Amino acid sequence: MKSVFLAMPVSDNLGSDGRFRPERRSFFESFVRVLRDLGLDVMSAGTNEDWGALQLKPSEFTRYDLDAIAKAEALVVVTNERLNRDMYLETGLAVARGIPVIFVVASSTKLTYMGLGLEELGVIHVTRYDADADAPRLLREALIRWEVVTGQGV
């Protein structure tokens, strides 16, 4: 089974109890479902930490992320807000390993100049959406269009 690391802004979406806010959890779970429906093994901080229910030390969640990205056939970066430093770091790790990267971001999300350069060079693929409800479908279409997981489409 092909594996995908799903990067998402964790700390930006946590409530005061340290767990994902319900509406944000639902948003990100929709991407997990799309990926699993395509027959992919999904690795992500959200699922690894049970959406904030497990409180891991920084070294523990960092080790998981490093190992998961190293094993992944693709990196999917999803956000409805801004791309944070951790997401760019995860992207850099994947790019350095030659792992295909897809961003699924809100139309208003700004990329850094390096991000724009990676997109122009075709190193990352960026899909933008206007409505949260459209984003999971656009991810599915992007995976198929760019054939990033199998080299032959999903």
C-alpha positions as a Markdown table, in Angstrom:
| # | Residue | x | y | z |
|---|---|---|---|---|
| 1 | Met | 0.0 | 0.0 | 0.0 |
| 2 | Lys | 1.3 | 3.4 | -0.9 |
| 3 | Ser | 1.7 | 5.9 | 1.9 |
| 4 | Val | 1.2 | 9.6 | 2.1 |
| 5 | Phe | 2.2 | 12.0 | 4.8 |
| 6 | Leu | -0.6 | 14.6 | 5.4 |
| 7 | Ala | 0.9 | 17.8 | 6.8 |
| 8 | Met | -1.5 | 20.2 | 8.5 |
| 9 | Pro | -1.2 | 23.1 | 11.0 |
| 10 | Val | -1.8 | 21.3 | 14.3 |
| 11 | Ser | -1.1 | 24.0 | 17.0 |
| 12 | Asp | -3.1 | 26.6 | 15.0 |
| 13 | Asn | -6.2 | 24.4 | 15.2 |
| 14 | Leu | -6.2 | 23.3 | 18.8 |
| 15 | Gly | -8.8 | 24.5 | 21.4 |
| 16 | Ser | -8.0 | 25.5 | 24.9 |
| 17 | Asp | -8.2 | 21.8 | 26.0 |
| 18 | Gly | -5.3 | 20.9 | 23.6 |
| 19 | Arg | -7.5 | 19.0 | 21.2 |
| 20 | Phe | -8.4 | 19.9 | 17.7 |
| 21 | Arg | -11.4 | 22.2 | 17.6 |
| 22 | Pro | -14.3 | 20.1 | 16.3 |
| 23 | Glu | -14.9 | 22.1 | 13.0 |
| 24 | Arg | -11.1 | 22.0 | 12.2 |
| 25 | Arg | -10.9 | 18.3 | 13.0 |
| 26 | Ser | -13.8 | 17.6 | 10.7 |
| 27 | Phe | -12.1 | 19.6 | 7.9 |
| 28 | Phe | -8.8 | 17.7 | 8.2 |
| 29 | Glu | -10.5 | 14.3 | 8.6 |
| 30 | Ser | -12.2 | 14.9 | 5.2 |
| 31 | Phe | -8.7 | 14.7 | 3.6 |
| 32 | Val | -7.8 | 11.6 | 5.5 |
| 33 | Arg | -11.0 | 10.0 | 4.1 |
| 34 | Val | -10.2 | 11.0 | 0.6 |
| 35 | Leu | -6.7 | 9.6 | 0.8 |
| 36 | Arg | -7.9 | 6.3 | 2.4 |
| 37 | Asp | -10.7 | 6.0 | -0.2 |
| 38 | Leu | -7.9 | 6.1 | -2.8 |
| 39 | Gly | -6.3 | 3.1 | -1.1 |
| 40 | Leu | -3.5 | 5.1 | 0.5 |
| 41 | Asp | -2.0 | 4.6 | 3.9 |
| 42 | Val | -2.2 | 8.0 | 5.7 |
| 43 | Met | 0.3 | 9.2 | 8.2 |
| 44 | Ser | -0.2 | 12.5 | 9.9 |
| 45 | Ala | 0.4 | 14.3 | 13.2 |
| 46 | Gly | -3.3 | 14.7 | 13.6 |
| 47 | Thr | -4.1 | 11.0 | 13.4 |
| 48 | Asn | -0.9 | 10.0 | 15.2 |
| 49 | Glu | -1.8 | 12.2 | 18.2 |
| 50 | Asp | -5.5 | 11.3 | 18.1 |
| 51 | Trp | -6.4 | 14.9 | 17.2 |
| 52 | Gly | -4.7 | 16.2 | 20.3 |
| 53 | Ala | -5.9 | 13.6 | 22.8 |
| 54 | Leu | -2.4 | 12.2 | 23.1 |
| 55 | Gln | 0.1 | 14.7 | 24.5 |
| 56 | Leu | 3.5 | 13.8 | 23.0 |
| 57 | Lys | 6.8 | 15.5 | 23.8 |
| 58 | Pro | 8.3 | 17.5 | 21.0 |
| 59 | Ser | 11.0 | 14.8 | 20.4 |
| 60 | Glu | 8.3 | 12.1 | 20.1 |
| 61 | Phe | 6.1 | 13.9 | 17.5 |
| 62 | Thr | 9.2 | 15.1 | 15.7 |
| 63 | Arg | 10.6 | 11.6 | 15.4 |
| 64 | Tyr | 7.2 | 10.3 | 14.1 |
| 65 | Asp | 7.0 | 13.1 | 11.5 |
| 66 | Leu | 10.6 | 12.5 | 10.3 |
| 67 | Asp | 10.2 | 8.8 | 10.0 |
| 68 | Ala | 6.8 | 9.1 | 8.3 |
| 69 | Ile | 8.0 | 11.6 | 5.7 |
| 70 | Ala | 11.0 | 9.4 | 5.0 |
| 71 | Lys | 8.6 | 6.4 | 4.3 |
| 72 | Ala | 6.0 | 8.4 | 2.3 |
| 73 | Glu | 5.6 | 8.2 | -1.4 |
| 74 | Ala | 4.0 | 11.7 | -1.4 |
| 75 | Leu | 3.5 | 14.6 | 0.9 |
| 76 | Val | 0.2 | 16.4 | 1.0 |
| 77 | Val | 0.2 | 19.8 | 2.7 |
| 78 | Val | -3.3 | 21.1 | 3.6 |
| 79 | Thr | -4.3 | 24.3 | 5.3 |
| 80 | Asn | -7.2 | 26.7 | 5.3 |
| 81 | Glu | -5.1 | 29.5 | 6.7 |
| 82 | Arg | -1.4 | 30.2 | 6.4 |
| 83 | Leu | 1.4 | 27.8 | 5.8 |
| 84 | Asn | 3.4 | 27.7 | 9.0 |
| 85 | Arg | 7.1 | 27.1 | 9.5 |
| 86 | Asp | 6.7 | 23.4 | 10.3 |
| 87 | Met | 4.8 | 22.8 | 7.1 |
| 88 | Tyr | 7.6 | 24.5 | 5.1 |
| 89 | Leu | 10.1 | 22.4 | 7.0 |
| 90 | Glu | 8.2 | 19.2 | 6.2 |
| 91 | Thr | 8.0 | 20.3 | 2.5 |
| 92 | Gly | 11.8 | 20.9 | 2.5 |
| 93 | Leu | 12.4 | 17.4 | 3.9 |
| 94 | Ala | 10.2 | 15.9 | 1.2 |
| 95 | Val | 11.7 | 17.9 | -1.6 |
| 96 | Ala | 15.2 | 17.0 | -0.5 |
| 97 | Arg | 14.2 | 13.3 | -0.7 |
| 98 | Gly | 12.6 | 13.6 | -4.1 |
| 99 | Ile | 9.1 | 13.0 | -2.7 |
| 100 | Pro | 6.3 | 14.6 | -4.7 |
| 101 | Val | 4.5 | 17.4 | -2.8 |
| 102 | Ile | 0.9 | 18.7 | -3.3 |
| 103 | Phe | -0.3 | 21.8 | -1.5 |
| 104 | Val | -4.1 | 22.2 | -1.0 |
| 105 | Val | -4.5 | 25.8 | 0.2 |
| 106 | Ala | -7.1 | 28.5 | 0.4 |
| 107 | Ser | -7.0 | 30.9 | -2.5 |
| 108 | Ser | -5.9 | 33.6 | -0.1 |
| 109 | Thr | -2.9 | 31.7 | 1.2 |
| 110 | Lys | 0.4 | 33.3 | 0.3 |
| 111 | Leu | 3.4 | 31.3 | -0.6 |
| 112 | Thr | 6.9 | 32.4 | 0.3 |
| 113 | Tyr | 9.2 | 33.2 | -2.6 |
| 114 | Met | 10.9 | 29.8 | -2.3 |
| 115 | Gly | 7.4 | 28.2 | -2.4 |
| 116 | Leu | 6.6 | 30.1 | -5.5 |
| 117 | Gly | 9.9 | 29.1 | -7.1 |
| 118 | Leu | 9.3 | 25.4 | -6.2 |
| 119 | Glu | 5.8 | 25.7 | -7.8 |
| 120 | Glu | 7.2 | 27.4 | -11.0 |
| 121 | Leu | 9.9 | 24.7 | -11.2 |
| 122 | Gly | 7.2 | 22.0 | -10.9 |
| 123 | Val | 8.7 | 20.6 | -7.7 |
| 124 | Ile | 5.5 | 21.2 | -5.8 |
| 125 | His | 2.0 | 21.2 | -7.1 |
| 126 | Val | -0.4 | 23.8 | -5.6 |
| 127 | Thr | -4.1 | 23.5 | -5.7 |
| 128 | Arg | -6.1 | 26.4 | -4.4 |
| 129 | Tyr | -9.7 | 26.4 | -3.3 |
| 130 | Asp | -12.3 | 29.1 | -2.4 |
| 131 | Ala | -14.7 | 27.0 | -0.2 |
| 132 | Asp | -13.6 | 24.6 | 2.4 |
| 133 | Ala | -16.2 | 22.1 | 1.2 |
| 134 | Asp | -14.5 | 21.9 | -2.2 |
| 135 | Ala | -11.0 | 21.2 | -0.9 |
| 136 | Pro | -11.2 | 17.4 | -0.4 |
| 137 | Arg | -12.5 | 16.9 | -3.9 |
| 138 | Leu | -9.8 | 19.1 | -5.3 |
| 139 | Leu | -7.2 | 17.1 | -3.5 |
| 140 | Arg | -8.5 | 13.9 | -5.1 |
| 141 | Glu | -8.4 | 15.5 | -8.5 |
| 142 | Ala | -4.9 | 16.8 | -8.0 |
| 143 | Leu | -3.6 | 13.4 | -7.0 |
| 144 | Ile | -5.0 | 11.9 | -10.1 |
| 145 | Arg | -3.9 | 14.7 | -12.4 |
| 146 | Trp | -0.4 | 14.9 | -11.2 |
| 147 | Glu | 0.1 | 11.1 | -10.8 |
| 148 | Val | 2.2 | 11.8 | -7.8 |
| 149 | Val | 1.5 | 8.6 | -5.9 |
| 150 | Thr | 2.0 | 5.8 | -8.3 |
| 151 | Gly | 3.5 | 7.5 | -11.4 |
| 152 | Gln | 0.4 | 6.3 | -13.2 |
| 153 | Gly | -2.4 | 8.1 | -11.4 |
| 154 | Val | -4.3 | 6.9 | -8.4 |
